[in-house]
């Protein structure tokens, strides 16, 4: 199990101190700590939900940031650090648990956490920081932000699929047209949307071009079912039979509910490529391609450009 970022603070200081006053490269410290905690390859490579950074790098990176802001570490150059006298003193107290609560004794850390405006005579708190007010928080700011983002999207996905189940068949058909076109199917020219909508054609609810020229086509089966009314293996076999009549090689079966285990096994075992999209996946696709939803606010997360400061 990957330790939380506060659990990395003392071991990080110990790694730097063990280098006898010489600077330590961040990557070397991360590798050393991964070995110290006997992390598996899977744990070392596990990423945040954004997929852009490993959880290990993120947590150790924040431990390093907080230790530096509190004056226990000092940055020497790009991604290199040395321990300070304050850091050595902290390690000498073997009973001290070095975490956020411990770091709050240092004015520099408090100023950093409260975003203090030193030019002002009054202390202005820009935003309450749960990592400052709670000594039990084990997640980094990145993880907290991504968790909040995930929670908001999960709630929105549930609302999207609920409203889709309540829509009319015609509205549901138009929704799927918009989604598939947004995903790049059907081409981009005039009349592309007509590709879907041949309802009830021998078990096929629709067909859409896979490419702008219509060289290859994908056949669609759609079931606007209530939650719990799951699609069974019989429905998948019927769709497979309809695809055979069309001599089709690809099909998409979409439902607003879910597929039974036997239905999933049937789709996997059939020779024709059939992709199953349940209500949860449908909602995710609608969110990704802004079908029934829209961007309300865009947040840009910034990070230091280390190369910019490389020559300083």
LOMIMAR-190551 format. One line per field, with one value per residue (C-alpha): residue number from 1; residue in one letter; x, y, z. Coordinates in Angstrom, 3 decimals, decimal comma. Example, Ala and Ser with C-alpha at 12.3 -4.5 7.8 and 13.67 -1.06 7.14 Angstrom:
# residues 2
n: 1	2
res: A	S
u: 12,300	13,670
v: -4,500	-1,060
w: 7,800	7,140
This chain:
# residues 312
n: 1	2	3	4	5	6	7	8	9	10	11	12	13	14	15	16	17	18	19	20	21	22	23	24	25	26	27	28	29	30	31	32	33	34	35	36	37	38	39	40	41	42	43	44	45	46	47	48	49	50	51	52	53	54	55	56	57	58	59	60	61	62	63	64	65	66	67	68	69	70	71	72	73	74	75	76	77	78	79	80	81	82	83	84	85	86	87	88	89	90	91	92	93	94	95	96	97	98	99	100	101	102	103	104	105	106	107	108	109	110	111	112	113	114	115	116	117	118	119	120	121	122	123	124	125	126	127	128	129	130	131	132	133	134	135	136	137	138	139	140	141	142	143	144	145	146	147	148	149	150	151	152	153	154	155	156	157	158	159	160	161	162	163	164	165	166	167	168	169	170	171	172	173	174	175	176	177	178	179	180	181	182	183	184	185	186	187	188	189	190	191	192	193	194	195	196	197	198	199	200	201	202	203	204	205	206	207	208	209	210	211	212	213	214	215	216	217	218	219	220	221	222	223	224	225	226	227	228	229	230	231	232	233	234	235	236	237	238	239	240	241	242	243	244	245	246	247	248	249	250	251	252	253	254	255	256	257	258	259	260	261	262	263	264	265	266	267	268	269	270	271	272	273	274	275	276	277	278	279	280	281	282	283	284	285	286	287	288	289	290	291	292	293	294	295	296	297	298	299	300	301	302	303	304	305	306	307	308	309	310	311	312
res: X	X	X	X	X	X	X	X	X	X	X	X	X	X	X	X	X	X	X	X	X	X	X	X	X	X	X	X	X	X	X	X	X	X	X	X	X	X	X	X	X	X	X	X	X	X	X	X	X	X	X	X	X	X	X	X	X	X	X	X	X	X	X	X	X	X	X	X	X	X	X	X	X	X	X	X	X	X	X	X	X	X	X	X	X	X	X	X	X	X	X	X	X	X	X	X	X	X	X	X	X	X	X	X	X	X	X	X	X	X	X	X	X	X	X	X	X	X	X	X	X	X	X	X	X	X	X	X	X	X	X	X	X	X	X	X	X	X	X	X	X	X	X	X	X	X	X	X	X	X	X	X	X	X	X	X	X	X	X	X	X	X	X	X	X	X	X	X	X	X	X	X	X	X	X	X	X	X	X	X	X	X	X	X	X	X	X	X	X	X	X	X	X	X	X	X	X	X	X	X	X	X	X	X	X	X	X	X	X	X	X	X	X	X	X	X	X	X	X	X	X	X	X	X	X	X	X	X	X	X	X	X	X	X	X	X	X	X	X	X	X	X	X	X	X	X	X	X	X	X	X	X	X	X	X	X	X	X	X	X	X	X	X	X	X	X	X	X	X	X	X	X	X	X	X	X	X	X	X	X	X	X	X	X	X	X	X	X	X	X	X	X	X	X	X	X	X	X	X	X	X	X	X	X	X	X	X	X	X	X	X	X
u: 0,000	1,352	1,867	0,087	2,141	2,559	3,978	6,697	7,928	10,302	11,652	12,272	14,299	16,224	17,114	18,485	20,346	21,989	23,761	26,092	25,148	25,325	22,361	19,938	18,062	14,292	14,049	16,710	14,843	11,589	13,235	14,899	11,602	9,804	12,404	12,216	8,464	8,848	6,319	5,359	5,775	2,011	2,047	5,007	3,229	-0,301	-1,442	-3,845	-7,243	-5,939	-3,413	-0,715	1,337	2,000	0,471	3,916	5,520	2,604	2,651	6,416	6,417	3,961	5,904	8,992	7,080	5,777	9,149	10,765	8,137	8,628	12,386	13,415	14,723	16,327	16,216	19,665	18,831	16,270	14,821	17,811	17,674	19,738	18,615	18,760	19,733	16,023	15,517	18,391	16,968	13,582	15,116	17,049	13,725	13,025	9,587	8,413	5,849	6,733	3,464	1,302	0,641	4,379	5,134	2,539	5,027	7,001	5,848	7,020	4,727	1,753	2,353	2,518	-0,639	-2,657	-1,392	-0,248	0,209	3,340	2,850	-0,438	-0,808	-3,642	-3,666	-5,921	-6,924	-7,708	-9,176	-9,625	-7,231	-8,450	-4,853	-4,066	-7,156	-7,246	-4,299	-5,882	-6,071	-3,998	-4,514	-2,583	-4,260	-4,124	-5,904	-8,494	-9,218	-9,447	-11,676	-14,027	-14,013	-14,828	-17,664	-19,229	-19,019	-20,445	-23,444	-23,890	-23,662	-26,448	-28,629	-27,879	-28,819	-31,934	-33,185	-32,296	-34,430	-37,377	-36,990	-39,193	-37,949	-37,478	-35,441	-33,321	-32,661	-31,619	-29,379	-27,538	-27,193	-25,562	-23,298	-22,055	-21,477	-19,589	-17,407	-16,479	-18,829	-21,069	-18,785	-19,025	-20,860	-24,481	-26,885	-24,500	-27,107	-29,522	-27,252	-29,014	-32,740	-33,822	-35,899	-37,154	-35,213	-35,056	-33,695	-31,447	-32,312	-29,851	-26,782	-24,103	-21,069	-17,772	-15,971	-16,947	-17,208	-19,379	-16,910	-17,529	-20,692	-21,620	-25,051	-26,787	-29,191	-30,527	-32,657	-34,038	-34,588	-35,247	-32,637	-32,657	-34,238	-30,973	-30,327	-29,975	-28,107	-31,171	-31,203	-27,520	-28,033	-30,954	-28,742	-26,034	-28,536	-29,616	-25,992	-25,501	-28,476	-26,783	-23,409	-22,138	-18,876	-19,427	-22,252	-22,894	-25,526	-26,491	-28,752	-29,634	-29,664	-27,000	-26,085	-26,323	-23,174	-24,488	-25,108	-21,523	-20,181	-22,309	-21,028	-17,430	-17,858	-19,540	-17,464	-18,844	-17,387	-20,163	-19,445	-21,730	-22,385	-24,384	-26,000	-22,926	-20,656	-23,254	-23,351	-19,545	-19,526	-22,215	-20,089	-16,918	-18,516	-20,819	-24,087	-26,740	-24,073	-21,788	-18,600	-19,542	-16,074	-12,579	-9,724	-6,135	-3,701	-0,242	3,130	6,633	8,526	11,784	13,600	12,831	14,815	17,495	20,097	19,609
v: 0,000	3,416	5,586	8,930	12,047	12,846	9,382	10,145	13,277	11,783	9,074	11,752	13,810	10,691	9,928	13,437	13,464	10,123	11,811	13,583	17,133	16,587	17,409	14,634	14,334	14,038	11,019	9,182	9,907	8,629	5,386	4,950	5,471	3,053	0,440	1,344	0,755	-2,360	-1,096	-3,388	-2,415	-1,965	0,448	2,372	2,813	3,486	6,894	9,563	9,506	12,125	9,557	12,223	11,464	8,494	8,549	7,829	10,834	13,051	12,159	12,345	15,564	17,169	15,873	17,542	20,774	21,034	20,201	22,870	25,485	24,746	25,210	21,609	21,180	23,621	23,446	23,817	23,499	21,793	18,824	18,702	19,265	19,386	19,098	22,222	22,626	22,725	19,448	17,796	19,041	17,572	14,147	14,269	14,135	10,452	10,711	13,513	12,617	14,887	15,807	18,858	19,370	19,341	21,775	24,261	25,402	27,183	30,615	29,991	26,982	28,833	31,722	29,307	27,441	30,557	32,299	35,253	38,560	39,883	43,339	43,726	44,661	42,149	38,418	37,419	33,800	33,243	29,791	27,484	24,577	21,234	20,035	22,835	22,589	18,793	16,826	13,550	14,349	11,854	13,069	15,627	18,729	17,087	14,005	16,124	18,099	14,982	13,253	16,247	16,247	12,530	12,966	15,787	13,807	10,652	12,592	14,250	10,881	9,475	12,469	12,162	8,490	9,053	11,757	9,663	6,776	9,167	10,556	9,581	6,949	9,666	11,817	8,802	8,105	11,712	11,613	8,565	10,236	13,285	11,124	8,931	11,925	13,683	10,581	10,861	8,359	9,138	11,676	15,417	16,426	17,405	14,560	12,596	12,317	10,368	7,340	6,340	5,902	2,880	1,634	-1,942	-3,158	-6,904	-6,421	-3,492	-0,132	1,841	1,931	4,583	5,029	4,369	6,723	9,833	7,877	5,124	2,399	0,594	0,597	-0,172	-1,479	-0,318	-1,925	0,353	-0,471	2,333	0,177	1,096	0,368	-3,328	-4,404	-5,769	-7,037	-10,807	-13,265	-13,812	-10,157	-10,336	-13,528	-11,898	-8,932	-11,302	-13,004	-9,679	-8,750	-12,028	-11,238	-7,921	-9,662	-7,088	-7,495	-4,884	-3,956	-1,724	-2,699	0,261	0,145	2,589	-0,295	-3,022	-6,408	-9,695	-11,758	-14,289	-11,486	-10,273	-13,813	-14,323	-11,131	-12,132	-15,613	-14,623	-14,310	-10,906	-7,893	-6,648	-3,797	-3,524	-0,086	-0,029	2,953	3,831	3,823	5,711	8,464	8,683	9,069	11,751	13,658	13,256	14,528	17,119	15,459	16,657	18,497	21,464	22,904	25,290	26,115	25,207	25,074	25,080	23,372	24,918	23,496	24,921	24,810	23,425	23,942	27,678	27,958	25,449	28,087	30,196
w: 0,000	-0,944	2,172	2,300	1,713	5,412	6,071	3,525	5,339	7,924	5,562	2,921	5,394	6,417	2,804	2,302	5,619	4,803	1,895	4,351	3,448	-0,287	-2,479	-3,360	-6,629	-6,244	-8,547	-6,577	-3,349	-4,847	-5,980	-2,591	-0,737	-3,039	-2,123	1,574	1,644	-0,539	-3,082	-5,938	-9,596	-9,773	-6,832	-8,266	-11,604	-10,320	-11,540	-10,373	-12,046	-14,470	-15,695	-15,953	-12,845	-10,619	-7,142	-5,708	-7,421	-6,440	-2,758	-2,349	-4,349	-1,940	1,064	-0,399	-1,071	2,493	4,023	1,849	2,687	6,392	6,053	6,738	3,196	0,788	-2,993	-4,551	-8,222	-10,437	-8,476	-6,068	-2,312	0,859	4,458	6,626	10,268	11,082	9,264	11,125	14,425	13,551	12,921	16,214	18,041	17,431	19,045	16,768	14,136	11,236	9,554	8,887	12,577	13,311	10,475	11,754	14,414	11,684	10,530	6,971	6,689	8,134	5,739	2,819	3,821	4,508	1,372	3,423	1,679	3,348	1,859	3,694	7,339	7,701	7,175	4,300	3,946	0,287	0,772	3,717	3,302	4,670	4,787	7,246	9,461	9,584	10,905	9,763	6,056	4,137	0,587	-1,427	-2,893	-6,331	-5,020	-3,214	-6,376	-8,543	-5,974	-5,988	-9,798	-9,824	-7,318	-9,330	-12,570	-11,002	-9,718	-13,103	-14,880	-12,708	-13,530	-17,251	-17,465	-15,333	-17,685	-20,719	-19,427	-19,090	-22,626	-25,560	-28,047	-30,690	-28,309	-27,333	-31,014	-31,646	-28,573	-29,923	-33,317	-31,711	-29,564	-32,409	-34,652	-31,851	-31,543	-35,214	-36,815	-39,776	-41,401	-41,089	-44,244	-44,776	-44,149	-41,965	-39,211	-41,381	-41,060	-37,835	-37,570	-39,619	-36,718	-36,608	-39,654	-38,885	-35,370	-36,285	-34,754	-36,830	-38,983	-39,136	-41,347	-39,614	-41,991	-43,988	-47,258	-45,854	-46,829	-43,540	-41,464	-37,881	-36,945	-33,799	-31,335	-28,592	-25,551	-23,392	-20,318	-16,705	-14,062	-13,161	-16,461	-17,789	-21,299	-21,417	-23,617	-25,818	-26,875	-27,785	-29,817	-31,666	-32,507	-33,682	-35,972	-37,407	-38,076	-39,942	-42,177	-43,008	-43,402	-40,931	-39,046	-36,332	-34,017	-31,008	-28,434	-26,250	-23,221	-20,481	-17,976	-17,910	-19,372	-17,523	-17,099	-19,617	-22,122	-21,733	-22,127	-25,222	-26,838	-26,083	-27,537	-30,794	-33,935	-34,852	-33,051	-30,749	-28,351	-25,323	-23,852	-20,627	-18,950	-16,909	-19,954	-22,007	-19,378	-19,388	-23,168	-22,968	-20,464	-22,508	-25,710	-24,090	-25,057	-22,624	-20,637	-21,141	-19,721	-16,939	-15,681	-16,825	-14,325	-15,544	-13,168	-13,407	-12,445	-12,330	-15,627	-14,281	-17,598	-17,437	-14,211	-15,210	-16,036	-12,907
